[in-house]
């Protein structure tokens, strides 16, 4: 398990209790970035499926690889919501100093910082970084008309 807390991997398995709590609210349809062993939904995309090239729709769960490509995943999450196709709930490292955080999370996401450090995938130790849940929801371009009484 020590490989999960080093730069040797960028894949961190979602803690089941955290997923269950969020799933009870969002009723996820698709896990956008998974392996057959750690998929949280019946429908899921693996590395081989290339989730970044797929259309994301409905209520989606995303725990992306935390390496250099994370910005592309966060951008796709924001764009999928902006385009009105998906609500994407993301488990992200709280890297508030990164370009992807400032370009996509702050302007388009609903951010909840998690207290303490998560313990990923049954690991012995907690993660060496803080985490956040970021929700990207569809934004409708037409304002709702006010009802008159």
N, C-alpha and C positions, 0 to 999 in steps of 0.2 A: 503493500500500500504506500510506501514512502514515495514511489514514483508519482503519486497523485498530488504531492505537495512540492514538486520541483518543476524545473523547466523542461523535464523530459516528456511531459504530456500537457496538452491544453484542454483535455476532456475531463470534466468534473461531473459525476453522476448526481442528479438531483436528489436531495433528501426526501424520502417518501412522505413524511409527515407534512412538510412544507407544501409539497405538491398536492396532497389530499386536501389541505385547507383551501388552497387556491382553486382546485378543481370543484369543490363544493359551491363556489361562487360562480365560476366562469364556465363550468361544464365543457372542458376542452374536447375538441374533435380531433385535432392533429398535433402530434409531437413533431416539430419541424426539424429537429436535429438529434438523432438518436442512433442507438445500435439495437439490434434485436434483443440483446440482453437487458438494456436499461430503458427501453421505450416506455413512456408513461401513458400512451393512448393506443388504441387498436390501430389507428392510422398513424403512420410515422414515416419520416424520410431519413434514410441513412446517408452516409458519405457518398456511397455509390449512386444514390438517387439524385444527389446534388440539389438539395433543398433551395439553394439560392437561385436556381434556374426554374423553379416551379412557381405556380400561382398559389398564393396563400389565401385561404378563405375561411370564414366562420371563426370560431373561437379556437385560438392556437396557443400552444405552449412552446416556449423557446428557452432552452439552456444551451447557448452556443458554445463552440470551442473558444476558450479564453486567450488564444494566441493572437497573432498579428491580423488574422482575418476577422476578428470580432466586429470591427467597424462595418464590414460589408453586411454582416448579419443584422446589426442594429439598424443600418440604413434600410435594408429590405423590410424590416419590421415596421419602421416608421412609414415608409412608402406604401406598404400594403394597407395600413390603416388610413392614411391620407387618401388613397385611391378608393376607399370605401369597401374593400374586399374582406378585411379581417380585423378582429380584435386580437392583438398579439400581446401576451403576458410573458415577460422576460425575467429570467434570473440572471443578473449581471454583477460582475465585480464593480464596486463603487469607485471607479477610476475617474474621478471628477476633474482630473487634469488633462484628459485626453481630448483629441479633436472630435472623435465620435460622440463623446458625452455632450460636448458643447454644440455640435452640429445637429444632433438628433434627439438625444434624451431630454435636454433642458427645454427646447422649444416645442416638442411634440409629445413627450411622455408624462405620465402621472407617476411620480417617484415616491416609493416608500423605502426608506433605509431600514435594513434589518439590524436589530440590536445584537451585539456580540458577533461572533464568527461562526459560520455554518460548519457543520461536519458533513462532508459530502460522501455519498455512497457507502455508508457504514465504515468510513475510515476511523482509525484510532484517534487522530488529532483533528482539531479544527483547522479551517483554512487560514492561511497567513495573510488574508486580506478581508476587508469588509464587503458586504454584498447589499444589493438593492433589488427590489421588485419594481420593474418599470412596465407600465401598461400603455400600449398604443391603441387608441380607439378610433374608429372612423369619425371623420369630421365632415359634417354636412355643410355644403357651401351656401345653401339657401336657408336664411333664418326662418324660424317658426313664426307664423302670423299670430298676433295676440288675439285671444278670444274676447269678444265683446259680450257683456252680460245682458 
